[in-house]
Structures are given as C-alpha cells and as structure tokens.
Amino acid sequence: MSNDNKVLLDEEKRNDLKVKVERKVERKEGEPTPAFKGASWAALLVGVASYLIGLFNASMQLNEKGFYFAVLVFGLYSAISLQKAVRDKDEGIPVTNIYYGISWFALIVSIALMAIGLYNAGSIILSEKGFFSMAFVLSLFAAITVQKNIRDTQRARERG
C-alpha cells in the first residue's frame, strides 16, 4: 500500500470519528436515541389505533364498546401514573404511600377489568379476545416507555 493511500485511509478514519463524535454531542448524556423514541411512539400509536379500530369494527353493543374504551383510557393513565410514582421514589422525589398504592391498585384493576370483561364476553370470538388483549398490553407498555423517554430527555437537557 502506498503512503498516499495510507494517508487517505487515516483521513477517512478521522472524518468518520468526527462524525460519530458530532452525533454524540447532539444527544445529551442519558437521553434516549431518536430511534428508540420513534419506536416507542410508533408502538403506542399502533397499539391504541389497533385497539380502537378493532373496537369500532367489533359486533358488540355500544355500552360494551364504551366499557372497553374506558378500560383502555383507565389502563393508559394508571400505567403512566405508576411509572411516574416508581421513578419519583427511585430518584428520591417524595411520593406519598397513598398515591403509590393507588397507582398500583389502579393498574391492577384496569388489567383485571380487561381480563374479566374479555373472559365473560360472549359476543366476541377467541381470536378477537386475543387481539384486544395484545393491543391493550402493547398500548400500556408503549405508554410507559413514551413517558420514560420524555422524562429522560427532559432530565438530560436540564443537566447540560
């Protein structure tokens, strides 16, 4: 290999390293990557949209649809609330025991309502029950992840 080629390769490596360093500087320490943020938001949108489309197309009475919609909203809220309470406690931010307990209770109740509702639903077939279960779980998990990403981003930007 000639010296000219070696110099060109070394220069390419330096430029490549410079690009990597510049990318790292754009994102603060502890901040989730844009890909992870995007995947989290996509999972939340897919989960909630699938659930709602399935609910809209389901052949059940309007009061049943209302029940399943309310369970989804309750589940999303309780999952985010619990995530925040757990994280606050972990970071030494004061959280009352009553709020912490209610957050756990609300999430457990929302999951139980979904399970009991689907178990007793005679108007929907087993595959639809599985679909609603999976969309519900995906939505809860994604909501927790999105909230965590928002908080991590905020914390990283406050630090520096």
DSSP file with accessible surface (Angstrom, degrees, kcal/mol):
  #  RESIDUE AA STRUCTURE BP1 BP2  ACC     N-H-->O    O-->H-N    N-H-->O    O-->H-N    TCO  KAPPA ALPHA  PHI   PSI    X-CA   Y-CA   Z-CA
    1    1 A M              0   0  173      0, 0.0     2,-0.0     0, 0.0     0, 0.0   0.000 360.0 360.0 360.0 133.5    0.0    0.0    0.0
    2    2 A S     >  -     0   0   58      1,-0.1     4,-2.0     4,-0.0     5,-0.1  -0.315 360.0-113.2 -77.9 162.7    1.4    3.4   -0.9
    3    3 A N  H  > S+     0   0  128      1,-0.2     4,-2.6     2,-0.2     5,-0.2   0.856 116.1  57.4 -63.0 -36.3    1.8    6.3    1.5
    4    4 A D  H  > S+     0   0  124      1,-0.2     4,-2.2     2,-0.2    -1,-0.2   0.918 108.1  46.0 -61.3 -44.1   -0.8    8.3   -0.3
    5    5 A N  H  > S+     0   0   85      2,-0.2     4,-2.4     1,-0.2    -1,-0.2   0.890 112.1  51.5 -65.1 -39.6   -3.4    5.5    0.1
    6    6 A K  H  X S+     0   0  119     -4,-2.0     4,-2.5     2,-0.2    -2,-0.2   0.917 109.9  49.1 -64.7 -41.3   -2.5    5.2    3.8
    7    7 A V  H  X S+     0   0   80     -4,-2.6     4,-2.4     2,-0.2    -2,-0.2   0.920 111.2  50.2 -64.0 -41.4   -2.9    8.9    4.4
    8    8 A L  H  X S+     0   0   92     -4,-2.2     4,-2.4     1,-0.2    -2,-0.2   0.914 110.9  48.8 -63.4 -42.3   -6.3    8.9    2.7
    9    9 A L  H  X S+     0   0   73     -4,-2.4     4,-2.3     2,-0.2    -2,-0.2   0.920 111.4  49.3 -63.9 -44.4   -7.4    5.9    4.8
   10   10 A D  H  X S+     0   0   65     -4,-2.5     4,-2.2     2,-0.2    -2,-0.2   0.905 111.4  49.9 -60.8 -40.3   -6.2    7.7    8.0
   11   11 A E  H  X S+     0   0   92     -4,-2.4     4,-2.6     2,-0.2    -2,-0.2   0.912 109.5  51.2 -66.0 -39.2   -8.1   10.9    7.0
   12   12 A E  H  X S+     0   0  122     -4,-2.4     4,-2.6     1,-0.2    -2,-0.2   0.913 109.4  50.6 -63.5 -41.4  -11.2    8.9    6.3
   13   13 A K  H  X S+     0   0  136     -4,-2.3     4,-2.6     2,-0.2    -1,-0.2   0.917 110.7  49.1 -62.8 -42.6  -11.0    7.3    9.8
   14   14 A R  H  X S+     0   0  151     -4,-2.2     4,-2.5     2,-0.2    -2,-0.2   0.923 112.3  47.8 -63.3 -42.7  -10.6   10.7   11.4
   15   15 A N  H  X S+     0   0   77     -4,-2.6     4,-2.3     2,-0.2    -1,-0.2   0.905 111.4  51.0 -63.8 -40.4  -13.6   12.1    9.5
   16   16 A D  H  X S+     0   0   89     -4,-2.6     4,-2.1     2,-0.2    -2,-0.2   0.924 111.6  47.3 -63.4 -43.1  -15.6    9.0   10.4
   17   17 A L  H  X S+     0   0  108     -4,-2.6     4,-2.6     2,-0.2    -2,-0.2   0.901 109.4  54.2 -64.1 -39.1  -14.7    9.5   14.1
   18   18 A K  H  X S+     0   0  120     -4,-2.5     4,-2.7     1,-0.2    -2,-0.2   0.920 107.9  49.8 -62.1 -41.2  -15.5   13.2   13.9
   19   19 A V  H  X S+     0   0   56     -4,-2.3     4,-2.3     1,-0.2    -1,-0.2   0.930 111.2  49.1 -63.9 -43.1  -19.0   12.4   12.6
   20   20 A K  H  X S+     0   0  115     -4,-2.1     4,-2.0     1,-0.2    -2,-0.2   0.913 112.2  48.0 -63.3 -41.9  -19.5    9.9   15.4
   21   21 A V  H  X S+     0   0   89     -4,-2.6     4,-2.1     2,-0.2    -2,-0.2   0.923 110.5  51.7 -65.4 -42.5  -18.4   12.5   18.0
   22   22 A E  H  X S+     0   0  104     -4,-2.7     4,-1.7     1,-0.2    -2,-0.2   0.911 109.6  50.0 -61.5 -40.2  -20.7   15.2   16.5
   23   23 A R  H  X S+     0   0  160     -4,-2.3     4,-1.1     1,-0.2    -1,-0.2   0.910 110.1  50.5 -63.5 -41.4  -23.7   12.8   16.6
   24   24 A K  H  < S+     0   0  138     -4,-2.0    -1,-0.2     1,-0.2    -2,-0.2   0.880 107.5  53.6 -65.4 -35.3  -22.9   12.0   20.2
   25   25 A V  H  < S+     0   0  104     -4,-2.1    -1,-0.2     1,-0.2    -2,-0.2   0.879 101.6  59.2 -68.4 -35.4  -22.7   15.7   21.1
   26   26 A E  H  < S+     0   0  153     -4,-1.7     2,-0.5    -5,-0.2    -1,-0.2   0.868 102.8  58.6 -61.7 -37.4  -26.1   16.4   19.6
   27   27 A R  S  < S-     0   0   79     -4,-1.1     3,-0.1    -3,-0.2    -1,-0.1  -0.842  90.6-127.4 -98.6 127.5  -27.8   13.9   22.0
   28   28 A K    >   -     0   0   80     -2,-0.5     3,-2.1     1,-0.1   129,-0.1  -0.317  36.9 -84.2 -71.5 155.6  -27.3   14.7   25.7
   29   29 A E  T 3  S+     0   0  154      1,-0.3    -1,-0.1   127,-0.2   130,-0.1  -0.367 117.2  16.3 -59.5 129.1  -25.9   12.1   28.1
   30   30 A G  T 3  S+     0   0   44      1,-0.3    -1,-0.3    -2,-0.1   126,-0.1   0.378  93.6 129.0  88.0  -4.7  -28.8    9.8   29.3
   31   31 A E    <   -     0   0   12     -3,-2.1    -1,-0.3   125,-0.1   122,-0.1  -0.675  63.5-113.7 -85.6 135.0  -31.1   10.9   26.5
   32   32 A P        -     0   0   15      0, 0.0    -4,-0.1     0, 0.0    -1,-0.1  -0.290  37.3 -99.9 -63.0 152.9  -32.8    8.1   24.6
   33   33 A T     >  -     0   0   59      1,-0.1     4,-2.4    -6,-0.1     5,-0.2  -0.355  26.9-115.8 -70.2 154.0  -31.8    7.7   20.9
   34   34 A P  H  > S+     0   0   99      0, 0.0     4,-2.8     0, 0.0     5,-0.2   0.867 116.8  56.8 -57.8 -34.9  -34.2    9.1   18.3
   35   35 A A  H  > S+     0   0   78      2,-0.2     4,-2.6     1,-0.2     5,-0.2   0.914 108.1  46.1 -63.7 -41.8  -34.7    5.6   17.0
   36   36 A F  H  > S+     0   0   98      2,-0.2     4,-2.3     1,-0.2    -1,-0.2   0.910 112.9  49.8 -68.4 -40.4  -35.9    4.4   20.4
   37   37 A K  H  X S+     0   0   46     -4,-2.4     4,-2.5     2,-0.2     5,-0.2   0.938 113.1  47.0 -61.0 -45.7  -38.2    7.4   20.9
   38   38 A G  H  X S+     0   0   40     -4,-2.8     4,-2.7     1,-0.2    -2,-0.2   0.906 111.6  50.0 -63.5 -42.2  -39.7    6.8   17.4
   39   39 A A  H  X S+     0   0   59     -4,-2.6     4,-2.5     2,-0.2    -1,-0.2   0.892 110.9  50.4 -64.4 -38.0  -40.1    3.1   18.0
   40   40 A S  H  X S+     0   0    7     -4,-2.3     4,-2.2     2,-0.2   106,-0.2   0.933 112.8  44.8 -65.5 -47.1  -41.9    3.9   21.4
   41   41 A W  H  X S+     0   0  122     -4,-2.5     4,-2.8     2,-0.2     5,-0.2   0.902 113.2  51.7 -63.7 -39.9  -44.3    6.4   19.8
   42   42 A A  H  X S+     0   0   49     -4,-2.7     4,-3.0    -5,-0.2     5,-0.3   0.921 109.4  49.6 -63.1 -43.0  -44.9    4.0   16.9
   43   43 A A  H  X S+     0   0   28     -4,-2.5     4,-2.7     2,-0.2     5,-0.2   0.915 112.0  48.6 -62.3 -41.2  -45.7    1.2   19.3
   44   44 A L  H  X S+     0   0   27     -4,-2.2     4,-2.7    98,-0.2     5,-0.3   0.947 114.2  44.9 -63.9 -47.3  -48.1    3.4   21.2
   45   45 A L  H  X S+     0   0  111     -4,-2.8     4,-2.6     1,-0.2     5,-0.3   0.915 115.3  47.3 -64.4 -42.7  -49.9    4.6   18.1
   46   46 A V  H  X S+     0   0   81     -4,-3.0     4,-2.6    -5,-0.2     5,-0.3   0.931 114.5  47.3 -64.3 -45.0  -50.1    1.1   16.6
   47   47 A G  H  X S+     0   0    1     -4,-2.7     4,-2.2    -5,-0.3    -2,-0.2   0.954 118.0  39.3 -62.0 -51.0  -51.4   -0.3   19.9
   48   48 A V  H  X S+     0   0   33     -4,-2.7     4,-2.8    -5,-0.2     5,-0.2   0.932 118.0  48.4 -67.8 -44.2  -54.0    2.4   20.5
   49   49 A A  H  X S+     0   0   45     -4,-2.6     4,-2.9    -5,-0.3     5,-0.3   0.925 112.7  48.3 -63.1 -43.4  -55.1    2.7   16.9
   50   50 A S  H  X S+     0   0   39     -4,-2.6     4,-2.8    -5,-0.3     5,-0.2   0.928 112.6  48.7 -61.3 -45.9  -55.4   -1.1   16.5
   51   51 A Y  H  X S+     0   0    0     -4,-2.2     4,-2.5    -5,-0.3    -2,-0.2   0.941 114.8  44.6 -58.9 -48.1  -57.4   -1.4   19.7
   52   52 A L  H  X S+     0   0   63     -4,-2.8     4,-2.7     2,-0.2    -2,-0.2   0.890 113.7  48.9 -68.6 -38.4  -59.8    1.5   18.6
   53   53 A I  H  X S+     0   0  104     -4,-2.9     4,-2.3    -5,-0.2    -1,-0.2   0.928 112.9  48.6 -65.3 -43.1  -60.2    0.2   15.1
   54   54 A G  H  X S+     0   0   16     -4,-2.8     4,-0.9    -5,-0.3    -2,-0.2   0.909 112.4  48.8 -61.4 -39.7  -60.9   -3.3   16.5
   55   55 A L  H  < S+     0   0   10     -4,-2.5     3,-0.5    -5,-0.2     5,-0.2   0.918 110.4  50.6 -66.2 -42.9  -63.4   -1.7   18.9
   56   56 A F  H  < S+     0   0  157     -4,-2.7    -2,-0.2     1,-0.2    -1,-0.2   0.900 116.0  41.7 -61.7 -40.0  -65.1    0.2   16.1
   57   57 A N  H  < S+     0   0  115     -4,-2.3    -1,-0.2    -5,-0.2    -2,-0.2   0.544  90.3 112.3 -87.1  -7.5  -65.4   -2.9   13.9
   58   58 A A  S  < S-     0   0    5     -4,-0.9     2,-1.2    -3,-0.5    66,-0.1  -0.353  70.3-129.7 -69.1 146.3  -66.5   -5.2   16.7
   59   59 A S        +     0   0   95     64,-0.2     2,-0.3    -2,-0.0    -1,-0.1  -0.511  67.6 114.2 -95.1  66.0  -70.0   -6.5   16.6
   60   60 A M  S    S-     0   0   18     -2,-1.2     5,-0.0    -5,-0.2    64,-0.0  -0.869  72.5 -84.4-129.1 165.1  -70.9   -5.6   20.2
   61   61 A Q     >  -     0   0  132     -2,-0.3     4,-2.2     1,-0.1     3,-0.4  -0.248  39.7-110.9 -68.1 159.2  -73.3   -3.2   21.8
   62   62 A L  H  > S+     0   0  146      1,-0.2     4,-2.5     2,-0.2     5,-0.2   0.857 117.5  55.7 -61.9 -35.9  -72.4    0.4   22.3
   63   63 A N  H  > S+     0   0  107      2,-0.2     4,-1.9     1,-0.2    -1,-0.2   0.867 107.5  50.0 -66.4 -34.1  -72.3    0.1   26.0
   64   64 A E  H  > S+     0   0   51     -3,-0.4     4,-2.4     2,-0.2     5,-0.2   0.923 110.0  50.2 -66.8 -42.6  -69.8   -2.8   25.7
   65   65 A K  H  X S+     0   0   45     -4,-2.2     4,-2.3     1,-0.2    -2,-0.2   0.904 109.6  51.7 -61.4 -40.6  -67.6   -0.7   23.4
   66   66 A G  H  X S+     0   0   39     -4,-2.5     4,-2.6     2,-0.2    -1,-0.2   0.892 108.2  52.0 -62.0 -40.3  -67.8    2.2   25.9
   67   67 A F  H  X S+     0   0   77     -4,-1.9     4,-2.4     2,-0.2    -2,-0.2   0.948 111.5  45.3 -60.9 -49.8  -66.6   -0.2   28.6
   68   68 A Y  H  X S+     0   0    6     -4,-2.4     4,-1.9     2,-0.2    -2,-0.2   0.860 113.0  51.0 -66.5 -33.7  -63.6   -1.4   26.6
   69   69 A F  H  X S+     0   0  100     -4,-2.3     4,-2.4    -5,-0.2     5,-0.2   0.940 110.9  48.3 -66.0 -45.2  -62.8    2.2   25.6
   70   70 A A  H  X S+     0   0   55     -4,-2.6     4,-2.9     1,-0.2     5,-0.2   0.893 109.6  52.9 -63.1 -38.6  -62.9    3.3   29.3
   71   71 A V  H  X S+     0   0    4     -4,-2.4     4,-2.8     2,-0.2    -1,-0.2   0.912 109.1  50.0 -64.8 -39.7  -60.7    0.4   30.3
   72   72 A L  H  X S+     0   0    3     -4,-1.9     4,-2.7     2,-0.2     5,-0.2   0.957 113.5  44.1 -62.6 -49.8  -58.1    1.4   27.7
   73   73 A V  H  X S+     0   0   70     -4,-2.4     4,-2.5     1,-0.2     5,-0.2   0.932 115.6  48.4 -61.6 -44.6  -58.1    5.0   28.9
   74   74 A F  H  X S+     0   0   75     -4,-2.9     4,-2.7    -5,-0.2     5,-0.2   0.918 112.5  49.2 -61.2 -43.5  -58.0    4.0   32.6
   75   75 A G  H  X S+     0   0    0     -4,-2.8     4,-2.4    -5,-0.2    -2,-0.2   0.921 111.2  48.4 -63.6 -44.4  -55.2    1.5   31.9
   76   76 A L  H  X S+     0   0   33     -4,-2.7     4,-2.2     2,-0.2     5,-0.2   0.939 114.6  45.7 -61.9 -46.8  -53.1    4.0   30.0
   77   77 A Y  H  X S+     0   0  159     -4,-2.5     4,-2.6    -5,-0.2    -2,-0.2   0.933 114.2  47.3 -63.4 -45.3  -53.5    6.6   32.7
   78   78 A S  H  X S+     0   0    1     -4,-2.7     4,-2.5    -5,-0.2    29,-0.3   0.885 110.9  51.8 -67.6 -35.2  -52.8    4.2   35.5
   79   79 A A  H  X S+     0   0    0     -4,-2.4     4,-2.4    -5,-0.2    -1,-0.2   0.930 113.1  44.3 -66.2 -43.4  -49.7    2.8   33.8
   80   80 A I  H  X S+     0   0   62     -4,-2.2     4,-2.4    -5,-0.2    -2,-0.2   0.919 113.7  51.0 -66.4 -41.7  -48.2    6.2   33.3
   81   81 A S  H  X S+     0   0   11     -4,-2.6     4,-2.4    -5,-0.2    -2,-0.2   0.917 111.7  46.9 -62.7 -43.2  -49.1    7.3   36.8
   82   82 A L  H  X S+     0   0   13     -4,-2.5     4,-2.9    21,-0.2     5,-0.3   0.919 110.2  52.9 -65.9 -41.8  -47.5    4.2   38.3
   83   83 A Q  H  X S+     0   0   27     -4,-2.4     4,-2.4     1,-0.2    -2,-0.2   0.923 111.2  47.0 -59.5 -43.4  -44.3    4.7   36.1
   84   84 A K  H  X S+     0   0   86     -4,-2.4     4,-2.9     2,-0.2    -1,-0.2   0.931 112.7  48.8 -64.9 -44.3  -44.0    8.2   37.4
   85   85 A A  H  X S+     0   0    0     -4,-2.4     4,-2.4     2,-0.2    -2,-0.2   0.928 112.8  47.4 -63.7 -43.1  -44.5    7.2   41.0
   86   86 A V  H  X S+     0   0   59     -4,-2.9     4,-2.3     1,-0.2    -1,-0.2   0.932 114.8  46.1 -63.9 -44.7  -42.0    4.4   40.8
   87   87 A R  H  X S+     0   0   36     -4,-2.4     4,-2.0    -5,-0.3     6,-0.2   0.910 110.9  52.2 -66.6 -41.8  -39.4    6.7   39.1
   88   88 A D  H  <>S+     0   0   12     -4,-2.9     5,-2.7     1,-0.2     4,-0.3   0.936 111.0  47.7 -58.7 -46.6  -40.0    9.5   41.6
   89   89 A K  H ><5S+     0   0   88     -4,-2.4     3,-1.3     1,-0.2    -2,-0.2   0.918 110.8  51.6 -59.6 -43.2  -39.5    7.2   44.5
   90   90 A D  H 3<5S+     0   0  137     -4,-2.3    -1,-0.2     1,-0.3    -2,-0.2   0.842 111.1  47.7 -64.1 -33.2  -36.3    5.8   42.9
   91   91 A E  T 3<5S-     0   0   58     -4,-2.0    -1,-0.3    -5,-0.1    -2,-0.2   0.339 119.5-107.3 -91.5   4.6  -34.9    9.3   42.4
   92   92 A G  T < 5S+     0   0   64     -3,-1.3    -3,-0.2    -4,-0.3    -2,-0.1   0.615  70.8 144.0  82.3  11.3  -35.7   10.4   45.9
   93   93 A I      < -     0   0   64     -5,-2.7    -1,-0.3    -6,-0.2    -2,-0.1  -0.720  60.8-102.8 -82.3 130.3  -38.6   12.7   45.0
   94   94 A P        +     0   0  124      0, 0.0     2,-0.4     0, 0.0    -1,-0.1  -0.303  44.7 175.4 -60.8 130.5  -41.2   12.4   47.7
   95   95 A V        -     0   0   27     -7,-0.1     2,-0.1    -6,-0.1    -3,-0.0  -0.992  29.5-123.7-133.1 126.7  -44.2   10.3   46.8
   96   96 A T     >  -     0   0   87     -2,-0.4     4,-2.3     1,-0.1     5,-0.2  -0.382  16.9-126.0 -70.3 149.9  -46.9    9.6   49.4
   97   97 A N  H  > S+     0   0  125      1,-0.2     4,-2.8     2,-0.2     5,-0.2   0.843 109.9  56.9 -63.7 -33.1  -47.7    6.0   50.1
   98   98 A I  H  > S+     0   0  122      2,-0.2     4,-2.7     1,-0.2    -1,-0.2   0.924 109.2  44.7 -66.4 -42.3  -51.4    6.5   49.4
   99   99 A Y  H  > S+     0   0   89      2,-0.2     4,-2.4     1,-0.2    -2,-0.2   0.931 114.4  49.3 -65.8 -43.7  -50.6    7.8   45.8
  100  100 A Y  H  X S+     0   0   61     -4,-2.3     4,-1.9     1,-0.2    -2,-0.2   0.934 114.2  45.5 -60.5 -45.7  -48.1    5.0   45.2
  101  101 A G  H  X S+     0   0   36     -4,-2.8     4,-2.8     1,-0.2    -2,-0.2   0.902 112.0  50.5 -65.9 -42.3  -50.6    2.4   46.4
  102  102 A I  H  X S+     0   0   94     -4,-2.7     4,-3.1     2,-0.2    -1,-0.2   0.882 107.6  54.9 -64.0 -36.9  -53.5    3.9   44.4
  103  103 A S  H  X S+     0   0    3     -4,-2.4     4,-2.0     2,-0.2   -21,-0.2   0.935 111.8  42.9 -62.3 -46.1  -51.3    3.9   41.3
  104  104 A W  H  X S+     0   0  111     -4,-1.9     4,-2.5     2,-0.2     5,-0.2   0.934 114.9  50.6 -62.6 -45.9  -50.6    0.1   41.7
  105  105 A F  H  X S+     0   0  137     -4,-2.8     4,-2.8     1,-0.2     5,-0.2   0.918 109.2  51.0 -59.4 -44.8  -54.2   -0.6   42.6
  106  106 A A  H  X S+     0   0   15     -4,-3.1     4,-2.5     2,-0.2    -1,-0.2   0.909 111.1  47.4 -63.0 -42.1  -55.5    1.3   39.5
  107  107 A L  H  X S+     0   0   23     -4,-2.0     4,-2.3   -29,-0.3     5,-0.2   0.942 113.5  47.6 -65.6 -43.9  -53.2   -0.6   37.1
  108  108 A I  H  X S+     0   0  101     -4,-2.5     4,-2.7     1,-0.2    -2,-0.2   0.921 112.8  49.5 -62.7 -42.3  -54.2   -3.9   38.6
  109  109 A V  H  X S+     0   0   41     -4,-2.8     4,-3.2    -5,-0.2     5,-0.2   0.920 109.6  51.0 -63.8 -42.2  -57.9   -3.0   38.4
  110  110 A S  H  X S+     0   0    0     -4,-2.5     4,-2.0     2,-0.2    -1,-0.2   0.931 113.2  45.0 -64.2 -41.0  -57.6   -1.9   34.8
  111  111 A I  H  X S+     0   0   83     -4,-2.3     4,-2.7     2,-0.2    -1,-0.2   0.923 114.4  49.3 -67.4 -41.4  -55.9   -5.2   33.8
  112  112 A A  H  X S+     0   0   40     -4,-2.7     4,-3.2    -5,-0.2     5,-0.3   0.914 109.3  51.9 -64.4 -42.0  -58.4   -7.2   35.9
  113  113 A L  H  X S+     0   0   66     -4,-3.2     4,-2.6     2,-0.2     5,-0.2   0.910 111.6  47.4 -60.3 -41.2  -61.3   -5.3   34.2
  114  114 A M  H  X S+     0   0    7     -4,-2.0     4,-2.6    -5,-0.2     5,-0.2   0.950 115.0  45.1 -64.9 -47.1  -59.9   -6.1   30.8
  115  115 A A  H  X S+     0   0   58     -4,-2.7     4,-2.5     2,-0.2    -2,-0.2   0.935 117.0  43.9 -63.8 -46.5  -59.3   -9.8   31.7
  116  116 A I  H  X S+     0   0   99     -4,-3.2     4,-2.2     2,-0.2    -1,-0.2   0.920 113.9  51.2 -66.4 -42.1  -62.7  -10.3   33.3
  117  117 A G  H  X S+     0   0   14     -4,-2.6     4,-0.7    -5,-0.3    -2,-0.2   0.926 114.2  42.9 -60.9 -44.9  -64.5   -8.4   30.6
  118  118 A L  H >< S+     0   0    8     -4,-2.6     3,-0.6    -5,-0.2    -1,-0.2   0.891 112.0  54.2 -70.4 -37.8  -62.9  -10.4   27.8
  119  119 A Y  H 3< S+     0   0  185     -4,-2.5    -1,-0.2    -5,-0.2    -2,-0.2   0.906 115.8  38.9 -61.2 -40.2  -63.4  -13.7   29.7
  120  120 A N  H 3< S+     0   0  111     -4,-2.2     2,-0.8    -5,-0.2    -1,-0.2   0.476  86.5 113.3 -90.8  -3.2  -67.1  -13.0   30.1
  121  121 A A    <<  +     0   0    6     -4,-0.7     3,-0.4    -3,-0.6     8,-0.1  -0.607  35.5 174.4 -75.5 108.9  -67.7  -11.5   26.6
  122  122 A G  S    S+     0   0   80     -2,-0.8    -1,-0.2     1,-0.2    -4,-0.0   0.645  70.4  66.5 -87.0 -14.5  -69.9  -14.0   24.8
  123  123 A S  S    S+     0   0   51      2,-0.1     2,-0.4     0, 0.0    -1,-0.2   0.556  93.9  64.1 -87.6  -6.7  -70.3  -11.8   21.7
  124  124 A I  S    S-     0   0    8     -3,-0.4     2,-0.1    -6,-0.1   -66,-0.0  -0.928  80.0-122.2-121.8 146.4  -66.7  -11.9   20.6
  125  125 A I    >>  -     0   0  108     -2,-0.4     4,-2.0     1,-0.1     3,-0.5  -0.295  32.6-101.3 -81.1 167.2  -64.7  -14.9   19.4
  126  126 A L  H 3> S+     0   0  145      1,-0.3     4,-2.3     2,-0.2     5,-0.2   0.859 120.0  54.7 -58.8 -39.2  -61.5  -16.1   21.0
  127  127 A S  H 3> S+     0   0   84      1,-0.2     4,-2.2     2,-0.2    -1,-0.3   0.878 108.3  49.8 -65.8 -34.9  -59.2  -14.6   18.3
  128  128 A E  H <> S+     0   0   59     -3,-0.5     4,-2.8     2,-0.2     5,-0.2   0.891 108.2  53.5 -68.4 -37.7  -60.8  -11.1   18.9
  129  129 A K  H  X S+     0   0   43     -4,-2.0     4,-2.3     1,-0.2    -2,-0.2   0.922 110.4  47.2 -61.3 -43.1  -60.2  -11.6   22.6
  130  130 A G  H  X S+     0   0   35     -4,-2.3     4,-2.7     2,-0.2     5,-0.2   0.902 110.9  52.3 -63.6 -40.6  -56.6  -12.3   21.9
  131  131 A F  H  X S+     0   0   86     -4,-2.2     4,-2.6     2,-0.2     5,-0.2   0.944 111.2  45.4 -61.1 -49.3  -56.4   -9.3   19.6
  132  132 A F  H  X S+     0   0    3     -4,-2.8     4,-2.2     1,-0.2    -1,-0.2   0.897 112.9  51.9 -62.8 -39.5  -57.8   -6.9   22.2
  133  133 A S  H  X S+     0   0   45     -4,-2.3     4,-2.6    -5,-0.2    -2,-0.2   0.943 112.7  44.1 -61.1 -47.9  -55.6   -8.4   24.9
  134  134 A M  H  X S+     0   0  131     -4,-2.7     4,-2.7     1,-0.2     5,-0.2   0.901 113.7  49.2 -67.9 -40.8  -52.4   -7.9   22.9
  135  135 A A  H  X S+     0   0    7     -4,-2.6     4,-2.3    -5,-0.2    -1,-0.2   0.898 112.6  49.9 -64.3 -38.0  -53.4   -4.4   21.7
  136  136 A F  H  X S+     0   0    5     -4,-2.2     4,-2.4    -5,-0.2    -2,-0.2   0.950 112.9  44.6 -64.4 -49.3  -54.1   -3.4   25.3
  137  137 A V  H  X S+     0   0   85     -4,-2.6     4,-2.6     1,-0.2     5,-0.2   0.916 113.6  50.8 -64.0 -43.0  -50.8   -4.8   26.6
  138  138 A L  H  X S+     0   0   66     -4,-2.7     4,-2.7     1,-0.2     5,-0.2   0.928 110.8  49.7 -59.7 -43.6  -48.9   -3.1   23.8
  139  139 A S  H  X S+     0   0    0     -4,-2.3     4,-2.4    -5,-0.2    -2,-0.2   0.915 111.7  47.6 -63.2 -44.3  -50.6    0.2   24.5
  140  140 A L  H  X S+     0   0   14     -4,-2.4     4,-2.0     2,-0.2    -2,-0.2   0.945 114.7  45.5 -62.4 -48.4  -49.8    0.0   28.2
  141  141 A F  H  X S+     0   0  137     -4,-2.6     4,-2.2     1,-0.2    -2,-0.2   0.925 114.3  48.2 -62.1 -44.4  -46.1   -0.9   27.7
  142  142 A A  H  X S+     0   0    1     -4,-2.7     4,-3.0    -5,-0.2     5,-0.2   0.889 108.6  54.1 -66.1 -37.6  -45.7    1.7   25.0
  143  143 A A  H  X S+     0   0    4     -4,-2.4     4,-2.3    -5,-0.2    -1,-0.2   0.916 109.6  48.2 -62.7 -41.1  -47.3    4.4   27.1
  144  144 A I  H  X S+     0   0   53     -4,-2.0     4,-2.4     2,-0.2    -2,-0.2   0.931 113.5  47.5 -62.8 -44.1  -44.9    3.7   29.9
  145  145 A T  H  X S+     0   0   14     -4,-2.2     4,-2.6     2,-0.2    -2,-0.2   0.909 111.0  49.9 -67.0 -42.4  -41.9    3.8   27.5
  146  146 A V  H  X S+     0   0    7     -4,-3.0     4,-2.5  -106,-0.2    -1,-0.2   0.936 112.0  48.4 -62.0 -44.0  -43.0    7.0   25.9
  147  147 A Q  H  X S+     0   0   38     -4,-2.3     4,-2.4    -5,-0.2    -2,-0.2   0.917 111.6  50.2 -64.2 -39.5  -43.4    8.7   29.3
  148  148 A K  H  X S+     0   0   82     -4,-2.4     4,-2.9     1,-0.2     5,-0.2   0.924 110.3  50.1 -63.8 -43.7  -40.0    7.4   30.4
  149  149 A N  H  X S+     0   0    3     -4,-2.6     4,-2.5     2,-0.2     5,-0.2   0.907 110.0  50.3 -61.8 -42.1  -38.4    8.7   27.2
  150  150 A I  H  X S+     0   0   88     -4,-2.5     4,-2.4     2,-0.2    -1,-0.2   0.937 113.7  45.2 -61.9 -44.3  -40.0   12.1   27.7
  151  151 A R  H  X S+     0   0   24     -4,-2.4     4,-2.6     2,-0.2    -2,-0.2   0.913 112.9  49.8 -68.1 -41.4  -38.7   12.3   31.3
  152  152 A D  H  X S+     0   0   19     -4,-2.9     4,-2.6     2,-0.2    -1,-0.2   0.904 112.0  48.8 -63.3 -40.8  -35.2   11.0   30.3
  153  153 A T  H  X S+     0   0   16     -4,-2.5     4,-2.3    -5,-0.2     5,-0.2   0.933 112.5  47.6 -64.2 -45.9  -35.0   13.6   27.6
  154  154 A Q  H  X S+     0   0  110     -4,-2.4     4,-1.9    -5,-0.2    -2,-0.2   0.931 113.5  47.8 -60.9 -45.7  -36.1   16.4   29.9
  155  155 A R  H  X S+     0   0   70     -4,-2.6     4,-1.8     1,-0.2    -2,-0.2   0.922 111.5  50.5 -63.3 -42.1  -33.7   15.3   32.6
  156  156 A A  H  X S+     0   0    3     -4,-2.6     4,-1.1     1,-0.2    -1,-0.2   0.904 111.8  47.3 -64.9 -39.0  -30.8   15.1   30.1
  157  157 A R  H  < S+     0   0  153     -4,-2.3    -1,-0.2     1,-0.2    -2,-0.2   0.826 109.3  53.5 -74.1 -30.2  -31.4   18.6   28.7
  158  158 A E  H  < S+     0   0  130     -4,-1.9    -1,-0.2    -5,-0.2    -2,-0.2   0.857 106.1  55.2 -69.4 -34.7  -31.7   20.1   32.2
  159  159 A R  H  <        0   0  162     -4,-1.8    -1,-0.2    -5,-0.2    -2,-0.2   0.759 360.0 360.0 -70.6 -29.6  -28.3   18.6   33.2
  160  160 A G     <        0   0   67     -4,-1.1    -3,-0.2    -5,-0.2    -2,-0.1   0.256 360.0 360.0 172.4 360.0  -26.5   20.2   30.3
